[in-house]
């Protein structure tokens, strides 16, 4: 990454403005939260604001999808209607990328998520997201693959078709222009 791991005051204000607008337009995703509480938590964790900016720059459209009442932790997921454009055409992980002999993609989903400071959604988290709206109607998203599947060379992804959320498998080294990944950030 060429950027420093912090934002200028102006960049931070612009990002918080975008996040607030998205938050207010999508209250069904976080009924029991107020933006002021979210903003306070973010401002006390400036490194997380930088990560949210990375999610935004790759067109993930991060938004609050829940929080832990005990710890106060707030969950942001990528809520772009389709898999984030800036994170498509990646194979699943580094091992899959290294195994490709020809036509290697630019990166892997796991590596890109780690570089950004986010985690790839699990199947359960992906299904929770789908309860909040319709996502990946034309694209698909890699999700965290269980180790037993990964050891056999596979990886899993999800999408939504015909009003239902589906989980599929593919070789971990495969990549497609319409497949990216969705991530989460806990603040």
N, C-alpha and C positions, 0 to 999 in steps of 0.2 A: 504494500500500500504506500502510496506516495504522500498521503496526508499525515499530519501529526495526529496523535491519538487524543486530541481535544479539539473543540470547536471554538471559534472566536465568539465573543458575546453576541455579535450580529447573527452569526450562523445558528447559534443556540436559540436565540429569540425566534428566528424564522422557523426552525424545526419545531420548537414548542408550539408555535402558532398552527403549523400544519397538523401536529398531533392533536391539539385541542379541537380544531375543526372536525377532524375525523372522529374523535371521541364523541363530540356532541351530535354528529350526524348518525351515529350508530349506537345509540343508548341501549339497544337490545343486547349488545355484547357485554355490557357491564352495568346492569341496572342499579346495583347497590353502591356504586362509586361516584364520587364527585371529582371533577377535573382538578380542583385546587389541591386535593389530597394526592392525586397522581403527580401533579407538578412539584409539590413539596418533596415527594420521594425522589423524583428525578433530579431535582436540583441538589439533593444531598448525595447523589451518586453520579457525578458528571461523566465518569467513564462509561456509564450505561447510556448516557445521551449520545456519546460518540458512536456506540454500537447501533443505537436506533437510527442514527444518521446513515450508517453503512447499510442498514436494512432498507431505508428510504431510497438511497442512491441506486440500489439494485432493483428498485420498483417493487419492494415487498409490501408497501403500505402497512407498516406495523400499527396495531391498535391493541388496546387493553381488552382481554377476553376473560379476565377473572382475577381474583386475589385471594390470598390466604388470610382469613380473619385473625388467626393467632399470631402469625409472624409479621403481617402487614405487607408481605411480598406481593407484587403486582406482576401479572403475566401478560406479556405482549406476544402476539403471534403475527406472522405475515398474513394480512387479510386482503391482499390484492385479489381481484376476481379470478385471475388466472395465475398459474405458477410464475413467480417473479421473473420478468424478462431478462434481467441482468444475471440470472443464475441458471440459465438453461444450457442444454447441450453438454452436460457434465456426466461422466460415468459416476458410479457410486462412491468409491473410495480410492486411496492411494494404491493399494495392492492391485485393484482392477486397472487403474491407469498405467501402472508399471508393467502389467501383464500384456497390454496391447502392443503389438508389434508395429502396426501401421495405423494411420488415421487417428492418432491420439487426440482426444478432446483437450481443451485448454486447461482443464482442472477437473477435480472430482468434487462431488457434493460435500463429502465429509471434510475435505481439506478447506474448501471455500467457507463452510460454516465455521470451522475452527479459526480461520484467518479473520473472520468477521467478529467472532466472539459470541456466536449463537449456537444453539443446539438444533439439530434436525428434529422435527416433530415425530413422536411415536405414533403408532396406529391409533391408540386411544385418544391422543391429543388431536390427531387429524379428524377423527370421527366427532370429537367435541366441537372442533371448528365448523364442521359441516352442519351441526345442529344450529349454528348461528347464522347460516346463510347458504348460498349456493356458490361453491368454489370449484375451480378446475373442471368446468363444463366442457372446455375444449383442449385443456392441457392435462398433464399429470405431474405428480410430485413424488420424488423419492421420499421414503420415510425410514426411520431408524430400523435397521434390519437386525433381527435376532442372530446371535453368533452361530447357532447351528445351521441356519440357512446360508449365512455368509461363508462358512467353512466349506460348503458344497459348491461355492462359486456363484450363488444367487444373491439377489437383492430384491427388496419389495418396494412397490410404489402404489399410490392410490389416485383415484379421480372420482368424479361424480357424473353418472350418466343415468338417464331415465328416472331421475328423482331418487337414485340410490347411490350410496358410497360403496365403491368397489376397491378391493385390494388385489393386486396382481404380483407376479414375479417376473424377473428377467435376469439375464446374466449381468453380473455387477459391472462388467466392462462395457455394456451397451450404453448408448447415449442417443438422444433424439432432440430435435429442435423444439419440440413441444413438451419436453420433460425437464423440470427444474427441481427445486426443493423449497420447502417452507420451513422457517425456523421459529424458534421462540427465544425470548429473553426474559429472565426473571429479574425484577428490580426490587 
